[in-house]
């Protein structure tokens, strides 16, 4: 594994770091609802499955925390 995933709750995001590059999964919490709003992977890292790893990590955390999930991000919608 050549990357690490960090949860940065103060910035409402998950961050996957690979080398010098950052992939991001942003979310918004409203009471018991969590909305995944945006996923970003730098162009040179696309096609490696990093967005999927990041989303699965974020979803696992949100389910464990008991949030009602929704996704305004089209990519995350595929996993719900």
Steps between C-alpha positions, in 0.01 A plus 500: 500500500658827387257739664341599827147618574441773755169611644502875555169564680581868560502542121219247439705285268698186445840534340690230315866589453704324234846638448467876467136485392178529699162342423202641688155388610300792645186473708247710691332392823152625590372342823495125431538535123827493314525615139809410298531808282816470296770255397823610337794302364782681317510423128828309511363260768169421331423146391678340797190441715600760758162677500330166569734425791438847641121476466486153653705624794271802549184292470625244751573777750163670446307173539694417817408842638131438419445783252215500250690512173443697186726614219473810289827382340423291191792268564397414856139443387622187317588344838171571678 
